[in-house]
Amino acid sequence: MSDEKYVVVTAISQFRMRYVVPMSELQKENELAPVDPKWALDGVTCQDYDEFSQEHLGEVITDWHVEDEDHILHRFNTENDYLAGWSKEQKLNWIRKSGTSFARRQEQKNDEDNS
């Protein structure tokens, strides 16, 4: 077992989704009553409509903590069960790569290219 520690950061990614529904289509949902624009809310909730547009609003960090290698490997197997068959070294290499900043990965690539 390694003495390496890992910071686990949990975040929620948020998107603004917009839907556009013709009033004439809403009326077809109930032709016996006057159309109510609020009917569209039910359709969105039930995923009846395709999105019109979306915008990523960013991420909100909900919590963080530090785990040792054994715990992080257990988490890997639980949360990425489709990769549980990977060797320990493959898992740790993937964790190291995903936990290295984009800028640092570019520096490493440039160093490799110049060698």
C-alpha positions as CSV (number, residue, x, y, z in Angstrom):
1,M,0.0,0.0,0.0
2,S,1.2,3.5,-0.9
3,D,1.2,6.4,1.5
4,E,-0.3,8.6,-1.2
5,K,-3.4,10.5,-0.2
6,Y,-6.2,11.7,-2.5
7,V,-8.5,14.7,-2.2
8,V,-12.0,13.7,-3.2
9,V,-14.1,16.7,-4.3
10,T,-17.8,16.2,-5.0
11,A,-19.5,18.7,-7.3
12,I,-22.9,19.2,-9.0
13,S,-22.9,20.4,-12.6
14,Q,-25.7,22.7,-13.5
15,F,-27.3,23.4,-16.8
16,R,-30.0,25.9,-17.8
17,M,-32.3,24.1,-20.1
18,R,-35.0,25.9,-22.2
19,Y,-38.0,24.3,-23.9
20,V,-40.3,26.0,-26.5
21,V,-43.8,24.5,-26.9
22,P,-46.4,25.8,-29.4
23,M,-49.6,26.7,-27.8
24,S,-51.5,24.9,-30.6
25,E,-49.7,21.7,-29.5
26,L,-50.7,22.2,-25.9
27,Q,-54.3,22.6,-26.9
28,K,-54.2,19.2,-28.5
29,E,-53.5,17.8,-25.0
30,N,-57.0,18.7,-23.9
31,E,-59.3,20.1,-26.7
32,L,-62.3,20.4,-24.3
33,A,-60.7,23.1,-22.1
34,P,-59.1,26.4,-22.9
35,V,-55.3,26.0,-23.3
36,D,-53.3,26.7,-20.2
37,P,-49.6,27.5,-20.7
38,K,-48.8,25.7,-17.4
39,W,-49.5,22.4,-19.2
40,A,-46.1,22.8,-20.7
41,L,-44.5,22.4,-17.3
42,D,-45.9,18.9,-16.9
43,G,-44.6,18.0,-20.4
44,V,-41.1,19.2,-19.5
45,T,-41.2,17.3,-16.2
46,C,-42.3,14.2,-18.0
47,Q,-39.5,14.7,-20.6
48,D,-42.1,14.9,-23.4
49,Y,-40.3,17.7,-25.3
50,D,-36.8,18.1,-26.8
51,E,-34.7,20.9,-25.4
52,F,-34.6,24.2,-27.3
53,S,-31.3,25.3,-25.9
54,Q,-29.0,24.8,-23.0
55,E,-26.2,26.6,-21.2
56,H,-23.8,25.2,-18.7
57,L,-23.9,27.3,-15.5
58,G,-20.9,25.7,-13.9
59,E,-20.2,23.5,-11.0
60,V,-21.0,23.8,-7.3
61,I,-18.7,22.0,-4.8
62,T,-20.8,20.1,-2.3
63,D,-18.1,18.6,-0.2
64,W,-14.5,17.3,0.0
65,H,-12.4,15.0,2.0
66,V,-9.1,13.1,1.9
67,E,-8.8,9.3,1.4
68,D,-5.9,6.8,1.4
69,E,-5.1,4.6,-1.6
70,D,-7.1,1.6,-0.4
71,H,-10.2,3.7,0.1
72,I,-9.8,5.4,-3.3
73,L,-9.4,2.1,-5.1
74,H,-12.5,0.7,-3.4
75,R,-14.3,3.9,-4.5
76,F,-13.0,3.4,-8.0
77,N,-14.4,-0.2,-8.1
78,T,-17.7,0.9,-6.7
79,E,-18.3,4.1,-8.8
80,N,-16.7,2.8,-12.0
81,D,-17.8,-0.9,-11.7
82,Y,-17.4,-1.3,-15.5
83,L,-13.7,-0.8,-15.0
84,A,-13.3,-3.0,-11.9
85,G,-11.4,-5.6,-14.0
86,W,-8.5,-3.2,-14.6
87,S,-5.3,-3.9,-12.8
88,K,-4.4,-1.8,-9.7
89,E,-1.7,0.0,-11.8
90,Q,-4.2,0.8,-14.6
91,K,-6.6,2.3,-12.0
92,L,-3.9,4.4,-10.3
93,N,-2.6,5.6,-13.7
94,W,-6.2,6.7,-14.7
95,I,-6.6,8.4,-11.3
96,R,-3.3,10.2,-11.6
97,K,-4.1,11.4,-15.1
98,S,-7.6,12.6,-14.2
99,G,-6.2,14.3,-11.1
100,T,-3.5,16.2,-13.0
101,S,-4.5,19.6,-14.2
102,F,-4.8,20.3,-18.0
103,A,-1.9,22.7,-17.9
104,R,0.3,20.2,-16.1
105,R,-0.6,17.5,-18.7
106,Q,0.3,19.9,-21.5
107,E,3.7,20.5,-19.8
108,Q,4.3,16.8,-19.5
109,K,3.4,16.2,-23.2
110,N,5.7,19.0,-24.2
111,D,8.5,17.5,-22.1
112,E,7.9,14.1,-23.8
113,D,7.9,15.7,-27.3
114,N,11.2,17.5,-26.6
115,S,12.9,14.4,-25.3
